[in-house]
Amino acid sequence: MSKTVSAYAATSATAPLTPTTITRRDVGPHDVAFDIHFAGICHSDIHTVRAEWGQPTYPIVPGHEIAGIVTEVGSEVTKYKVGDRVGVGCFVDSCRECASCRAGEEQYCVRGMTGTYNSVGRDGEPTQGGYSGAIVVDENYVLAIPDNLPLEAAAPLLCAGITTYSPLRHWNAGPGTRVAVIGLGGLGHLAVKLAKAMGAEVTVLSQSLKKMEDGLRLGADAYYATSDPDTFKTLQNSFDLILNTVSANLDLSAYLSLLDLDGTLVELGMPEHPMQVAAGPLIFKRRSLSGSLIGGIAETQEMLNFCAEHDVRPEIEVIAPDYVNEAYERVLASDVRYRFVIDTSSLRG
């Protein structure tokens, strides 16, 4: 039976999110239905509902950091059973046939992955996200949350965690690797924890030193203010890998100069304006400028297991759904240490 669930939705780019109800589809043979217990707030949610990344389809229920408990499974589901602890990240489907999908890199699906919200499912219906009481997702796009990882801590890992884990793995961060993280926010604080857990030497590059104590507590070996011009002189040729977790337009040539021979700067945030890069810093040290988008299902599961094994958890502030609009304003003001997570119990009815 299809199910009506409570949710919080945006009805326009300028209106606050408000309570509503949405209908979740019938549980098909390969579907997993679960009650949502926690949903993280990602900056992407704000960009999307405020039409900063193009015109979304309103009303829209955001949320792609979703953790909960299975309530029903389809007749042919083999991976999950009622009572299991599960999660869903940024996408709920893909074509399953292209080279990317077959390689377990569904986020790079040639036809485009089906987003957890603001997308259209196979049934032709718009997808709606995690600021809601329950969801139904194909079992192949559901993640198992390890028992020793609290659901509220697991939620932000499903976007912020995998977004930073995937490039660290791809560029082989580990003992002997010098990693710098630009920005200590929702993504950045997890990048620090993950890189440290992998054995890398970790430096935070932040606009100021106001979060320095936090950065060192989270595992950073060093912390520098990028507002200080001396930082760029001191750190020239110092890193093998730099993860840029901020969405502001930076002087990329200056940051590229911090890489050693064959180093890579990876863009994780999406700046509003096109990026300008001088050729010199790339050519003279054979440096690379790259990007990375979340991770595939298998890698996301690997990340969850890694976090459980190494006790890597995001720093979170748990809120009620009716606080979501205030939370958005605080995210924009960088006034959260370091991820808001919505306790959706009042939406489960």
URHUVEN-V551343 format. One line per field, one symbol per residue. ss: DSSP state (H for helix, E for strand, L for the rest). phi: phi as a letter, one per 30 degrees, with the letter a starting at -180 (. if undefined). psi: psi as a letter, one per 20 degrees, with the letter a starting at -180 (. if undefined). A space follows every 50 residues. Layout:
ss->???
phi->???
psi->???
This chain:
ss->LLEEEEEEEELLLLLLLEEEEEEELLLLLLEEEEEEEEEELLHHHHHHHL LLLLLLLLLELLLLLEEEEEEEELLLLLLLLLLLEEEELLEEELLLLLHH HHLLLHHHLLLLLEELLLLELLLLLELLLLLELEEEEEHHHLEELLLLLL HHHHHHHHHHHHHHHHHHHHLLLLLLLEEEEELLLHHHHHHHHHHHHLLL EEEEEELLLLLHHHHHHHLLLEEEELLLHHHHHHLLLLEEEEEELLLLLL LHHHHHLLEEEEEEEEELLLLLLLLLLLHHHHHLLLLEEEELLLLLHHHH HHHHHHHHHHLLLLLEEEEEHHHHHHHHHHHHLLLLLLEEEEEHHHHLL
phi->.dbcbdacbccadcdddbdabbccdeddeccbcbddcbbdcceeededdc hdcjddcddbcdjbbbbabdcabddcdcdbbejdcbbbcdbbaadicded dddicedceddjdcddbhbbdddicddbcddadaabbeedccccceddce edddedddbddddcdeddddchdleicccccdjccededdedddddddjd dcbccbebcdceededddkddabbcddcededddceicbcbbcccccddc ddddddddddeidbccdcccddcedcbddeddddbhdbcbbacgaddddd dedddddddchcbddbbdbdedcddddeddddchcbcbadbddcedcdi
psi->pqppqqrpqpiriiqqqqqaqrpqrqorhjqppqpphqpqoqhhgggghj kikroroqqpoaoknppapphqqrhjpihqrpiqprrpciqjrrhihrhg ghjjlhikphipqoqhrkaprhjiqqqqbilrhrqpqphijqqpoqhjoq hhhhgihifhghhhgghgghjlpapipopqoopmbggghhgggghghijr ppppoqgajhjgggghhiiqhqpqpiiohhghghjpkiqhppoojqjqor nhhghhiiqapjrpppphrnqhqqpppqhghggijlqqparpocrrgghh gggghghghjloqqpqoprqhijhhhgghhghjklpnjppppojhiii.
